[in-house]
Amino acid sequence: MRRKPANKSEPLVSSKDLSARNIALAANTLADLRRAAAECKACDLWKTGTQTVFGEGASKARIMFVGEQPGDHEDRAGHPFVGPAGKILHKAMAEAGIDDTEVYLTNVVKHFKWSPADRGKRRIHKKPRYSEIHACRPWLDAELRVVRPQVLVCLGATAAQSLLGSDFSVSRQRGQLIESSLAPLVTATLHPSSILRAPDDESRHLQIRAFVDDLKKVARFARKRAA
């Protein structure tokens, strides 16, 4: 039987031995999920991450964007997509006609995985392992269950392959509508962080325009679902 907390200060579940999956299944609101995920130790990333960076946005958002993991800025701030890549995403959403109030932003993995730079104090992003993605999946499944977006957008290969299968290719299938039980409409595009790695200004400009075009398709998908 599912158990709801008696008040906000009471833990979502009483047993410390429950897995992340059981905790996620017990939660019925984003606030419950966020509070429980803050204590998640399902993989070792909690040991090096500053904090859990849970998803944020409208509780019944029409569009959910899912990236790979929080970056350095997000890890320090505790909020998703607030760093340089997040600024590109928000600007592209605005150009595409997607309002922040209709969006939920999250990641496949909720902790920042990093390694120290050879010099200085910079923390270098490391791609999460399958086991870390698998350990964090209950939280994403629970977010999808609670938010129930009309359009799910996978940002980058890690998110797309985690949710749509290892054979999925963002470069070949970006912008396409994908059949999935995750949401009525599912699609994928590049992660905005890849734009930051463009070799020159011209390439960066072209990638931004293509990214905005992808998000314009997302906006059209969302409007059709709302009609």
N, C-alpha and C positions, 0 to 999 in steps of 0.2 A: 504494500500500500504506500502511495506517495505521501510524504509528510511536508506540510508547509510550516515555515518558521512562525513562532508565536509573535515575534516582533522583529524589528529591523536589526536589533543588536544580537539576536540569537543566531547561531550558525545554521546554515541551510540544512545540514545533516549533523547528527550527533556523533556518528562513528568516524573516527579518523582513518579507518581502514577501507572505507568505500573508495572505489576507483573513480577517476575523472568521469568515466562514462556514466556511472550510476548517479553521480552528482548532477551531471548535465541532464539526465533523464528526469530528475526530481524537480528541476527548476521550471517555472512557468512564466517568468518575466525576465527581461534583459537585466534588470537590477539584481535579481537573484543569481543569474548566471555570472554577472560581473563580480559579485561579491564572492561567489564560490571559486571562480577561476583565479582570483587573487591569491588563493592558497594552494593552487595546483602544483604538485610535484611529480606528475606522471612521467616526466623525463628529466634529465639532468640540466636542462637549459635554465631552470630557475636559479641554479647555483651561481651563474655568471651574469644573468640578466638583472638589470636594476629592479624591474617589476614586471608583472603581467601587463601586457598592452592589449586590452580587450577591444572588441568592436564598438563603434559609436555611430549614432545617427537616429533617424526616425524609427520608432518601435514597430511601425507598420509601413516601412519604406517600400516604395514601388520598385526601386532598383537597389541591388546589393552588389558592391564591388569587393572582390576578394583578391588580395595580393599574397605574397609569399610569407613575409614576416616583418615585424617592425624593424626599423633601422636605428642608427645611433640617436638621432634626434627624438624619435618616437619612444625609445627605451628610457631616455632621460625625462621626457615630458609626461609619459604615461598615456599618450593619445595617438591613434593611428593617423598616418599620412599628414604629418605636420612638418616634415623636413623638405628638402629641395624637390624630391620626387612628388611629394604630396602637393606642393605648390603648383607643379605642372599639371597634376590631375585636377585640382580645383579650377585652375584657369581654363583647362580644356573643357571641363564640365560646363562652365559658364558660357564659353563660346558655342557649345553644342546645345545650349538651352536646357540644361539639366540643373534644377534648383537643389541646393544643399538640403532643403527640408524634405525632399522625397528620396533621399539616399541614405544607405547604411554602409559604412566602411569597416572592413575587417581584414584579417589575414588568416592563412591556413595555420600558421604557427604563431603563438601569442607571446613568445619570448625572443629577444634579440640574440642570435647566435653570431659570435665574433671571435676574432683572434687579434692579439696585439700586433701593431705595426712593428717592423724591424727597427724603426727609429721614431722617436716621439711618443706621444700618448694616444695616438689615433687608434680606434677600434675598427678592424676591417671585417666587413660582412663575410660570413661563411654560409654556404648553402646548407639547409637542414637535411639531415638524413631521413630515410624512409621511416625509421623507428620513431623519430621525433615528430614527423608529420602524422604518423598513425596515432601516437599518444595524444596529440592535440585535436584529432578529428572529432571527438565527441562534442567539443565546444562549438565547432563550426556547424555540425549537424544540428545542435540545439539552437544556434542562432538562426539557421534556416527555418527550423520548425516554429520558432516564436515570431520572427519577422514575416515570414511567408512572402518574400518578394515576388513580384511579377516577372522581373528580369534579373537574372544572375549574370554578372560579368566577371570572368576570370582574367586577372591581370598578370600576364607572364606565364612562362612554361611551367613553373613549379605549381602554381595554383591550378592551371588548366589540366595538367597531367594528374594531379592529385584528385581532382574532381571528375575528370572526363576520361581518364585512362592514360596509361603510359605511352600509347601510340599516338596520342593527340599532338599535332604540330601547330603551334601558334603561327609560324611563318606561312604555312600552307592554308590554314583554316580560320585565320583571324577574320572576324566580322560575320562569319557564317552562323546561322541558327542551328543549334545542336539539340537533338532529342535527348532528354534527360528527365528523371523523376525529381531532380533537385528543385526545379522551378518551371513554370509554364514556358518561359523563354530563357535559353542559356546561350551565351556567346563568349568569345574570348578575344583579347587583344594583347598588345605588348604591355609590359610593365613600364610606367613612366620613368623609372630609374634607368632604363636602357637608353632613353633619350639623352640623359645626362652624359652618357658615355660616347655620344656621337663624336666622330673625329674632327669635325669642323662646323662652323656656323651654318653653312648651306645644308649639310646633312641633317643637322639638328632641326632646322626649319622644316625640311621636308618630312621628317619623322613626326614633328608636332602636328603638321597639317594632316597627315595620315591618321594620327591618333584622334584628332578632333573629328575627322570624318567617321571613324569607328564609333565615337560617342554620339554623333548625330544619328547613326543607325539605332543605337541603344535608345535614344530619346524617342525615335519613331516607334520602336517596338513597344515602349512603355505607353505611349499615347494610344496605340491601337488596342492594347490590353485594357486601357481605361475607358475606351469608347463603348 
